[in-house]
Amino acid sequence: MWNTVILEPMINALIYIYSLLGGNFGLAILLFTALVRLITLPLTYQQMRGSLVMQEIQESPKYKKMQEKYKDDRQKFAEEQMKLYKEMGYNPFSGCLGLIIQFPIIIGLYQAIIRTMAATPAQLFDLSKHIYDFIPASLIPLNSQFLWMNLGQPERLSLSFLPIEIPILTILVVISTYLQTKLTTAGTTGDSQAAGMTQMMSLYMPLLLGYFAYTLASGLALYFVASNLLGILQGLLMRWARERN
């Protein structure tokens, strides 16, 4: 079921986009990222909207009065807090949903990139079992070179005047993931378990994705950076539109 629903559609979408872009797998990943963002837009929109609503709730006079009134009764404050959330139509777990839903996509994309980067006869044979009939066999093997990177290997930039290699994509992944997470979880402070979980994820997610970017195929890191930048743009546009309204 995993192959049918997740892996094979990703593999064939990547190869098909690759064929349309003249055999540039890096551009194929960037375009594929934009398509994934478009497909998951309802989820990310709901997540970001929940974050903005939460921020507005916590900045409201009603919430601040409630904090002051029940500052010595945490249980009562939590009860009143949940009532206010329900009244405002806010789900405290909405901030985590978009982050959690990324994991099957991340795993599927990693497996798709590794398989499409097939080089050995055994790997090529395995890839052939996942390709749809309408994909020309002449496209295989794919060209894995993009800029200074081999997209099937971890990315490092080597400069003649530096004694070490620099993991540019890893740095970009950590920074962009942190910025996007701050946008999508802004305002989720408080005493609830959901708020604590969201804060923990906003701290560890950049480090986790940074580790993936550092150790796994650079095609996956390229996806992370592109997806994060699109997420940041979406968050800024939503904040701008909400402030205007």
C-alpha positions in Angstrom: 0.0 0.0 0.0 2.9 2.4 0.8 4.4 1.8 -2.7 1.1 2.3 -4.4 -0.1 5.4 -2.6 3.1 7.3 -1.7 6.3 5.9 -3.3 5.3 5.1 -6.9 3.3 8.3 -7.5 6.3 10.4 -6.2 8.8 8.5 -8.3 6.8 8.8 -11.5 5.9 12.4 -10.9 9.6 13.3 -10.4 10.7 11.4 -13.5 7.9 12.9 -15.6 8.7 16.5 -14.5 12.4 15.7 -15.1 11.5 14.8 -18.7 9.6 18.0 -19.2 12.5 20.1 -17.9 15.1 18.7 -20.2 16.7 16.3 -17.8 17.4 18.7 -14.9 16.6 16.7 -11.7 17.3 19.7 -9.4 14.6 21.8 -11.2 12.3 18.8 -11.1 12.6 18.6 -7.3 11.9 22.4 -7.0 8.8 22.1 -9.2 7.6 19.0 -7.5 8.0 20.8 -4.1 5.7 23.6 -5.4 3.1 21.0 -6.4 3.3 19.2 -3.0 2.8 22.6 -1.3 -0.2 23.3 -3.6 -1.8 19.9 -2.8 -1.3 20.3 1.0 -2.4 23.9 1.0 -5.6 23.2 2.9 -3.7 21.6 5.7 -1.0 24.3 5.9 -3.6 27.0 5.6 -5.6 25.6 8.5 -2.4 25.2 10.6 -1.3 28.8 10.0 -4.8 30.2 10.5 -4.9 28.4 13.9 -1.6 29.9 14.9 -2.8 33.4 14.0 -6.1 32.9 15.9 -4.2 31.6 18.9 -2.0 34.7 18.9 -5.0 37.0 18.7 -6.7 35.1 21.6 -3.6 35.5 23.8 -3.4 39.2 23.0 -7.1 39.8 23.7 -8.1 41.6 27.0 -10.5 38.7 27.8 -7.6 36.2 27.9 -5.3 38.5 29.9 -8.1 39.1 32.5 -8.6 35.4 32.7 -4.9 34.9 33.3 -5.0 37.4 36.1 -8.2 36.1 37.6 -7.0 32.4 37.8 -3.3 32.9 38.2 -3.4 30.9 41.4 -5.7 28.1 40.1 -4.1 26.4 37.2 -6.8 23.8 36.8 -9.6 26.4 36.6 -7.5 28.5 34.2 -7.1 25.5 31.9 -10.8 24.8 32.0 -11.6 28.4 31.1 -8.9 28.5 28.5 -10.4 25.5 26.7 -13.9 27.1 26.9 -12.4 30.2 25.2 -10.7 28.1 22.6 -14.0 26.4 21.8 -15.9 29.7 21.7 -13.3 31.1 19.2 -13.3 27.9 17.1 -9.7 27.2 17.8 -8.2 23.7 18.0 -5.1 23.7 20.2 -3.7 20.7 18.3 -3.9 22.4 14.9 -0.4 23.7 15.1 1.0 20.2 15.2 -1.0 18.7 12.4 0.9 20.3 9.6 4.2 19.3 11.0 3.2 15.7 11.6 1.7 15.3 8.1 5.1 16.2 6.6 6.8 13.0 7.8 5.1 10.5 5.3 6.0 13.0 2.5 9.6 13.3 3.8 10.0 9.6 4.0 8.4 9.0 0.6 10.4 11.7 -1.1 13.6 10.4 0.3 12.9 6.9 -0.9 11.8 8.3 -4.3 15.0 10.3 -4.7 17.2 7.4 -3.7 15.4 5.1 -6.1 15.4 7.5 -9.0 19.1 8.1 -8.5 19.7 4.4 -9.4 23.2 3.7 -10.8 24.0 0.0 -10.5 22.2 -2.7 -12.5 20.4 -4.0 -9.4 19.2 -0.5 -8.5 18.0 0.2 -12.1 16.1 -3.1 -12.1 14.4 -2.2 -8.8 13.5 1.3 -10.2 12.0 -0.3 -13.3 9.5 -2.1 -11.1 8.1 1.2 -9.8 7.8 3.1 -13.1 4.5 3.5 -14.9 4.1 2.4 -18.5 3.9 5.9 -20.0 7.4 6.8 -18.7 10.0 6.4 -21.5 12.7 3.9 -20.5 15.3 6.0 -22.2 15.1 8.6 -19.3 16.8 6.1 -17.0 19.4 6.5 -15.5 18.8 10.2 -14.5 21.3 12.9 -14.4 21.9 13.6 -10.7 24.2 16.7 -11.1 22.7 20.0 -10.1 24.9 23.1 -9.6 27.8 21.8 -7.4 25.7 18.9 -6.0 25.3 15.3 -6.7 21.6 15.0 -5.6 22.0 11.4 -4.7 24.7 12.2 -2.1 24.9 14.5 1.0 25.8 18.1 -0.1 29.1 19.7 0.7 30.6 22.8 -0.9 34.3 22.7 -1.3 36.2 26.0 -1.7 39.9 26.2 -2.5 40.6 28.8 0.2 38.9 26.9 3.0 40.3 23.8 4.7 36.8 22.3 5.3 33.8 21.6 3.2 30.7 23.6 4.0 27.2 22.0 4.2 25.4 25.0 2.6 22.0 23.2 2.3 22.1 21.9 5.8 22.6 25.5 7.1 19.8 26.8 4.9 17.5 23.9 6.1 18.0 24.7 9.8 17.5 28.5 9.4 14.5 28.2 7.0 12.9 25.4 9.1 13.2 27.5 12.3 11.7 30.6 10.6 8.8 28.6 9.1 8.1 26.9 12.4 8.0 30.2 14.2 5.5 31.5 11.7 3.3 28.4 11.9 3.4 28.0 15.7 3.4 31.7 16.8 1.4 32.4 19.9 1.1 28.8 21.1 2.3 29.6 24.6 0.4 28.5 27.7 -0.1 25.7 30.1 -1.8 23.2 27.8 -0.2 19.9 26.8 -0.7 20.9 23.1 1.2 24.1 23.6 4.1 22.3 25.2 4.2 19.8 22.3 4.1 22.6 19.8 7.0 24.4 21.5 9.0 21.3 21.6 8.5 20.6 17.9 9.4 24.2 17.0 12.7 23.6 18.8 13.6 20.2 17.6 12.2 20.2 14.1 15.0 22.5 12.6 17.7 20.2 14.3 16.0 17.0 13.0 15.6 18.2 9.4 19.1 19.7 9.6 20.5 16.2 10.6 18.5 14.7 7.7 19.9 17.3 5.3 23.5 16.7 6.5 23.5 12.9 6.3 21.0 12.0 3.5 20.8 12.7 -0.2 21.1 16.4 -1.1 18.0 16.1 -3.2 16.0 15.8 0.0 17.7 18.9 1.5 16.9 20.8 -1.7 13.2 19.8 -1.1 13.4 21.0 2.5 14.8 24.4 1.6 12.3 25.0 -1.2 9.3 23.8 0.9 10.4 26.0 3.8 10.8 29.1 1.7 7.3 28.6 0.1 5.9 28.0 3.6 7.5 31.3 4.9 6.1 33.2 1.9 2.6 31.7 2.6 2.8 32.6 6.3 3.9 36.2 5.6 1.1 36.6 3.0 -1.5 35.3 5.5 -0.3 37.6 8.2 -0.4 40.5 5.8 -3.9 39.7 4.7 -5.2 39.1 8.2 -3.7 42.4 9.4 -5.4 44.3 6.5 -8.7 42.7 7.4 
